[in-house]
Amino acid sequence: MAFPHRLDAPELPDFSMLKRLARDQLIYLLEQLPGKKDLFIEADLMSPLDRIANVSILKQHEVDKLYKVENKPAISSSEQLCFLVRPRIKNMRYVASLVNADKSAGRTRKYKVIFSPQKFHACEMVLEEEGVYGDVSCDEWAFSLLPLDVDLLSMELPEFFRDYFLMSYELWRTLEEEEDCETKGRRPEVGHIFLLDRDVDFVTALCSQVVYEGLVDDTFRIKCGSVDFGPEVTSSDRSLKVLLNAEDKVFHEIRNEHFSNVFGFLSQKARNLQAQYDRRRGMDIKQMKNFVSQELKGLKQEHRLLSVHIGACESIMKKKTKQDFQELIKTEHALLEGFNIRESTSYIEEHIDRQVSPIESLRLMCLLSITENGLIPKDYRSLKTQYLQSYGPEHLLTFSNLRRAGLLTEQAPGDTLTAVESKVSKLVTDKAAGKITDAFSSLAKRSNFRAISKKLNLIPRVDGEYDLKVPRDMAYVFSGAYVPLSCRIIEQVLERRSWQGLDEVLRLLNCSELAFTDMAKDDKASSECLRLVFVVFLGGCTFSEISALRFLGREKGFRFIFLTTAVTNSARLMEAMSEVKA
Amino acid sequence: MDCYTANWNPLGDSAFYRKYELYSMDWDLKEELRDCLVAAAPYGGPIALLRNPWRKEKPASVRPVLEIYSASGLPLASLLWKSGPVVSLGWSAEEELLCIQEDGVVLVYGLHGDFRRHFSLGNDVFQNRILDTQIFHTEFGSGVAILTGAHRFILSVNISELKLRRMPEVPGLQSVPSCWTTLCQDRAAHILLAVGPDLYLLDQSACSPVTPSGLAPGVSSFLQMAVSFTYRHLALFTDTGYIWMGTASLKEKLCEFNCNIRAPPKQMVWCSRPRSKERAVVVAWERRLMVVGDAPESIQFVLDEDSYLVPELDGVRILSRSTHEFLHEVPVASEEIFKIASMAPGALLLEAQKEYEKESQKADEYLREIQELGQLTQAVQQCIEAAGHEHQPDMQKSLLRAASFGKCFLDRFPPDSFVHMCQDLRVLNAVRDYHIGIPLTYTQYKQLTIQVLLDRLVLRRLYPLAIQICEYLRLPEVQGVSRILAHWACYKVQQKDVSDEDVARAINQKLGDTPGVSYSDIAARAYGCGRTELAIKLLEYEPRSGEQVPLLLKMKRSKLALSKAIESGDTDLVFTVLLHLKNELNRGDFFMTLRNQPMALSLYRQFCKHQELETLKDLYNQDDNHQELGSFHIRASYAAEERIEGRVAALQTAADAFYKAKNEFAAKATEDQMRLLRLQRRLEDELGGRFLDLSLHDTVTTLILGGHNKRAEQLARDFRIPDKRLWWLKLTALADLEDWEELEKFSKSKKSPIGYLPFVEICMKQHNKYEAKKYASRVGPEHKVKALLLVGDVAQAADVAIEHRNEAELSLVLSHCTGATDGATADKIQRARAQAQKK
């Protein structure tokens, strides 16, 4: 079922080097502090670290104990403390408090702070202000790209989304440099580069995912390409950590499939496996020897993986095949298509009234807002009131965040759609600074989803049943109801070989500055490399988008390489916007 | 050829020494060398002369002149000495001139007489004055050893990071030792001194008497001692005219010699080279020069003039008023080739080549001879090596020609050695030129490395030559040309008579975008010379903002720095500037600056959020940003305040701010929150339990669960909870309590705004089928089938579905039909379907 690539699709570059480089640098840094030391790791660096250097490697380089950086005094007794953190002020205060506590206890230890991916001057300033700058040595672990899979690189900056789209506290530099070396160093290899801001397409990220990998992410949360399957999946009392990437043969074949196909596939696979096991009956000794030495291990491995994924499927089915989930999907589709808005609104209202889940409710509200280009004032107020009553008044701040990010807005009364549009575009062009200025302008961003959807034909017209087994377009990742906007844009540009003719769409996307470069040069030699497409998502991408583009690649003979600040989904997006009481 | 070895002098059986002229000096000295303090830097370095030192018989009123010459005698600098009496001069490894004054102050000058800095050797030295000093070079840098007036030794191994070490006292030392020197062994410096017939070794901790092994008896005093260039060997000259030569540890004697001259020599230095055959010492008296080694005879030269010896790595330079000579042991390769009647392969090859040029068939004979012995490779190598050691370009050429000739008859002779030798010689000949005056030998050059040689050229401001060498040797730009251009530019900015524009333009024209050139370094230099405007102009050419900004800050152009930082899009850089500005400007100005830079403002807000909350409030206040101010206060209400009054007060402020921001909704919501908080507080007081910080919904639920129905309803009315929510809420809460009676009562209180399907669902969730059935009957027709299926009444569900004639409902029921029990029902549905289709 995993479709083979077209023969003319280019090979992917090997990214495993990145991992090795990062590991070597980390080891070098650890060795800078010879002798036994305790390592304090910031929570969001833990998973990436695990992918690069596991505990035994750390132990080899004399890391004694591992601690999580949290707001608690450390109990470490080591003489040397090493901190592996993001360059954030709160971390600096943590380090400073630790050092100062030692000082007042008359204790001297060695402290080393390793910043990843880079050191910020402001952090050093904080250390200085806290009076510990001289006691601490600072270093950088310039690890910025983690290869999660053969075609997926992640910068593992999950906070980027909130920082950039909400606070406009940017981590630009790293990114820009990355782009520089990519474009210069690899020019002969990569044909196209797309840089997509997440706020161009919130809709796709807000939808429930129904492709297997996406569903696993939504249900169990994939962290850095690995997932913890709890007892309900493993059907034992222990939970199991599973790496999800192309090396897992079973997973590789089902990851991009619509969930409705997965179970059938797995049972087919199980039958095949059984058949292969069964072959051993009627073997003579020699054949048996061969079988045991060569095939059995592979079969066993496959067997193990199969049982894990079957377990995961069952668990997902149990959760998702309930009435609720179907209703939910139905509502989402209704929102995307823009009919029965009233009904959907009351569905959401009921959702909130029943306190189903704060994140889900928020997600639906945002989806409604974006697809409808803002809520009508009455709904805006009543939904918000209901939400505050259900989930607590602190979410007043959440709403203020969502408004700023353009995720949950109010339709300006009396303003027709076009008037708002022109206002927005004028504002942006006047202050050529573009995105940055835009973020500051008090005028909330607006989406023109409906119009874009019509222009790009995002809602496919379906006569009869959409056959999910043999998908015909990228809409299959949402059960045939919706083609992800981000992916559609990429498809269109690749098809036209330029942005020409997409002016109207771009205008609707609030992109004011357009510079067309001539891509018409089409000599034979370069056409091979033109098929390698580099897609960068600033603010995260979802597995559904990855699946959709992989599908597009298979159909049209492209190979996509994804670079994202982090893999995201609707829940992560909403959590990033939520204000939780400190 | 015979004449070529005319200046070769044999010493013993194994070695020859030769002396040849490097330059004829026209430095027009007015006084004798003996009247001057002289210092010549090793590796063909410059020569410093301080005329008219403080001699007792001279009147002190005449100010002496400090002069610096290149090794070829070209004047580099001349300045009137205005400071105190100088004890000694010396050159550091970086070719800086150290002038050590009697009072312990050391003045450091550049090659061109430019004053660099000065430092003092401490109070101890100042009080006791200096009697004698020695400047020495080790792998750590240049060091200095001092003998003070109190007959104590003080030592510093590296003058660039001055750490003075007082050496232990020498017992009974009342007068100046007859001679002393600095030894460097095992990474530490020691002092060896002679007092009468005794030798003492001073190390850091102790003073111990030592005796050289195998020293001839009858020595009553040592007049002179010399340590070799590499600190490995030591020579001692005694009052009996006896010379002892051995290792620096004194434990091993190499040889001894008796010259029968009892007059103390003026200078004694080692003359050897790495892998020398013979260890020899050069001793100089007023008019006599003697080379002494392990041989019964010595080599003697007559000195026509006052001379000064400069020890080198592989020989001795001899300076005098008119000439500059080099005395060294003839290297092996040269010796083999040029020795009279030598049959070494190299010698034969040289002959062969000469004959070949004469078009004589003898060339062939020679060649055959070498080839028969299979020594052609060796011959070529010898010629190449010997070429390196020749001073005259003509001789170099003929040797190289021979090598090249020999190469023709060899398969696969690797060309590198030949090519490199040609390149090296070309460089060497260029720097040996009279105008440049760096008489490096090949051995010294290899030891020094090309990088250091380039540095020395740069130091002499010979930029064009340095660049030519880089280009000729094809050195990578960053190490070579760019570095030299950068040095040139740094020198250029010091030219005060040229206008800023011209300097900046000239620099940019030459440097362009040469890789490895840092405009900010040049700008920093310009700023160092007090040319701020020029520095700013130069910074314009700097492409890396990370380099621009710090210098701009240093020059107090903070606002320019801020806009550059913002242009760069590098947040870290912006922070750097912001935090700098914050300290530099007063608060009002700082805020005004921020106001014009939205990005900076936003970043600063981020910083404040973590570090300075109060400032954040002020920022919002300044901008009249009431919306954010409101959010700020709400956050504050959650943050620190534990007391309910404080929280309510914070919320009140927030609400006011929201009103100002015309955000009625937020204001109302905040007011509700205040009311709720107060109420929760009251509930906690009256009923106990935890209410604070629950949402409204949860508060009501908690009340119901606690059985306070009245209160719950009151609350619902007060806060205008919509009916639907209330019903959901009550339903869930009562089911949780499993209070079925109350639930039934509630369901009958009025018509349910949410229908009765939820009742069925919730009962089933609690596995109470009995209760569920009660409500199933009350479910409206549109959900009836669903409800019946939920309670498991498939048959009735089928009936209803058939009645409704609803295809979707029919298939739903059908999907619930399982096994044999529902077989009849399934049939019924199929029939109904068939009927419907018929119609």
Interface residues (C-beta under 8 A of the other chain):
Chain A: P87 R88 I89 K90 R93 Q118 K119 F120 H121 A122 M125 V126 E129 M167 S168 Y169 E170 L171 W172 R173 E176 E349 E350 D353 R354 Q355 R381 K384 T385 Q386 L388 Q389 S390 Y391 G392 P393 E394 L396 L397 S400 A433 I436 T437 A439 F440 E579 K581 A582
Chain B: S568 G569 D570 T571 D572 L573 F575 T576 L579 P598 M599 S602 L603 Q606 F607 H610 Q611 Q627 S631 I634 R635 Y638 A639 F665 A666 A669 T670 D672 Q673 L676 D693 L694 S695 L696 H697 D698 F719 I721 P722 K724 R725 W728 L729 T732 I754
